[in-house]
């Protein structure tokens, strides 16, 4: 809708006691909405000011409107822009029903579906949050396990180093023992030689 202009949606009403359900949204403010009606005798006046006003004009950005018609004729939904500079976009849908009860039943069903969708969306958000928490715990557990594995590797390295030191010490002890045995044997030989020299 251009600034200062009016969008009119005429709808022919062919059955008595029928109902129309209009759902609409406007992407801005400064737009008034209204509904007019002209019976079958002067349907051409629907778009004129002489048509009977059923609702509005009232400034609205969205709405679900149920209109029941007791007689045939022409209804008109209209949006008038009071904006100065920017145009406004209107999205709407109109559904006809044989009676007001059926129209209200359909709206209630739509609302229930909407609530169910909202509940499902909330469930999805909750599940995503729980998944994120679980993922965080898994990450923390992996980090702790990696840290523990690193500590184990350090201890294993220490044990390996100690084992090498023990092996080296054992080898040194064995070498010293062999040297002691050799020295004792040599000392014994010297003592035997001295004893033999004394007897002679």
C-alpha positions in Angstrom: 0.0 0.0 0.0 1.5 3.3 -1.1 1.4 6.2 1.5 -2.0 7.8 1.6 -3.7 5.0 -0.5 -6.3 2.3 0.3 -6.3 -1.4 -0.5 -9.8 -2.9 -0.8 -10.6 -6.6 -1.0 -14.2 -7.3 -2.1 -15.7 -10.7 -1.4 -19.1 -11.9 -2.8 -21.4 -13.4 -0.2 -23.5 -16.0 -1.9 -25.1 -17.9 1.0 -27.1 -16.6 4.0 -25.6 -17.2 7.5 -22.3 -18.0 6.0 -19.0 -16.8 7.5 -15.6 -15.5 6.4 -12.4 -15.8 8.3 -9.7 -13.3 7.4 -6.2 -13.6 8.7 -3.7 -10.8 7.9 -0.4 -9.1 8.8 1.0 -5.7 8.0 4.7 -5.0 8.0 4.4 -1.7 9.7 2.3 0.8 11.6 0.0 3.6 10.5 -2.4 1.3 8.7 -6.1 1.2 9.5 -8.3 -1.9 8.9 -12.0 -2.2 8.4 -14.9 -4.2 7.0 -18.0 -3.0 5.1 -21.0 -4.8 3.7 -23.7 -4.1 1.2 -26.6 -6.4 0.7 -27.6 -7.9 -2.7 -29.7 -4.9 -3.7 -26.9 -2.4 -3.7 -23.8 -4.5 -3.8 -22.1 -1.9 -6.1 -22.1 0.4 -3.1 -19.7 -1.9 -1.2 -16.7 0.1 -2.2 -18.4 3.4 -1.4 -18.8 5.2 1.9 -22.5 4.4 1.8 -21.8 0.7 2.5 -22.5 -0.5 6.0 -19.5 -0.5 8.3 -19.2 -3.8 10.2 -15.8 -3.1 11.8 -13.3 -0.3 12.1 -11.5 1.5 10.7 -9.0 0.6 13.4 -5.2 0.7 13.3 -4.0 -3.0 13.3 -0.8 -4.8 12.3 -2.3 -8.3 12.4 -5.6 -10.1 13.2 -7.9 -13.0 12.7 -11.4 -11.7 11.9 -14.6 -13.8 11.8 -17.5 -12.1 10.0 -21.0 -13.7 9.8 -23.4 -12.6 7.1 -27.1 -13.1 7.6 -27.9 -12.1 4.0 -26.2 -12.3 0.6 -24.3 -9.3 -0.8 -20.7 -8.1 -1.0 -18.3 -7.6 1.8 -15.2 -5.6 1.6 -12.0 -5.7 3.7 -9.9 -2.6 3.4 -6.6 -1.3 4.6 -5.8 2.4 4.4 -2.2 3.7 4.8 -1.7 6.7 7.0 2.1 6.5 6.5 3.9 9.5 5.0 7.0 8.0 3.3 7.1 4.2 3.2 4.7 1.8 1.6 3.2 -1.1 3.6 2.9 -4.7 2.6 -0.2 -6.7 3.5 -0.4 -10.5 3.6 -3.8 -12.0 4.0 -5.9 -15.1 3.5 -9.7 -15.4 3.3 -11.6 -18.6 3.9 -15.3 -19.1 3.5 -17.4 -21.4 5.8 -21.1 -22.4 5.6 -21.7 -21.3 9.2 -20.2 -19.4 12.1 -19.8 -22.6 14.1 -17.7 -24.2 11.4 -15.6 -21.1 11.1 -14.9 -21.0 14.9 -14.2 -24.7 15.0 -11.6 -24.3 12.2 -10.0 -21.4 14.1 -9.9 -23.4 17.3 -8.3 -26.3 15.4 -5.7 -23.9 13.9 -5.0 -22.5 17.4 -4.5 -26.0 18.8 -2.2 -26.8 16.0 -0.3 -23.6 16.6 0.0 -24.4 20.3 1.2 -27.9 19.5 3.8 -26.5 17.1 4.9 -24.0 19.8 5.1 -26.8 22.3 7.2 -28.9 19.9 9.4 -26.0 19.2 9.9 -25.5 23.0 10.7 -29.2 23.3 13.2 -29.0 20.5 14.9 -26.0 22.3 14.9 -27.9 25.6 16.4 -31.0 23.9 19.0 -28.9 22.1 20.0 -27.4 25.5 20.2 -30.8 27.1 22.3 -32.1 24.2 24.6 -29.2 24.5 25.0 -29.9 28.2 25.7 -33.6 27.6 28.2 -32.7 24.9 30.0 -30.3 27.3 30.2 -33.1 29.9 31.5 -35.5 27.2 34.2 -32.9 26.3 35.1 -32.4 30.0 35.3 -36.2 30.5 37.5 -36.6 27.4 39.8 -33.8 28.7 40.0 -35.4 32.1 40.7 -38.8 30.5 43.4 -37.3 28.4 44.9 -35.6 31.4 44.8 -38.9 33.3 46.3 -40.7 30.4 49.1 -38.1 30.3 49.7 -38.6 34.1 49.8 -42.4 33.5 52.3 -41.9 30.7 54.5 -39.7 33.0 54.4 -42.4 35.7 55.2 -45.1 33.2 58.2 -43.0 32.0 59.4 -42.6 35.6 59.1 -46.4 36.2 61.0 -47.0 33.0 63.8 -44.7 34.1 63.9 -46.3 37.5 64.0 -49.8 35.9 67.0 -48.7 33.8 68.8 -47.3 36.9 68.1 -50.6 38.8 69.5 -52.6 35.8 72.6 -50.4 35.6 73.1 -50.7 39.4 72.8 -54.4 39.2 75.3 -54.6 36.4 77.7 -52.4 38.4 77.2 -54.6 41.5 77.9 -57.7 39.4 81.1 -56.1 38.0 82.3 -55.1 41.5 81.5 -58.6 42.8 83.6 -60.1 40.0 86.5 -57.7 40.8 86.3 -58.7 44.5 86.4 -62.4 43.6 89.4 -61.8 41.3 91.1 -59.7 44.0 90.5 -62.4 46.6 91.9 -65.1 44.3 95.0 -63.0 43.6 95.5 -62.4 47.3 95.2 -66.1 48.0 97.8 -66.8 45.4 100.1 -64.2 46.9 99.7 -65.7 50.3 100.5 -69.2 49.0 103.6 -67.9 47.3 104.8 -66.2 50.5 104.2 -69.3 52.6 106.1 -71.4 50.1 109.0 -68.9 50.2 109.1 -69.1 54.0 109.3 -72.9 54.0 112.3 -72.8 51.7 
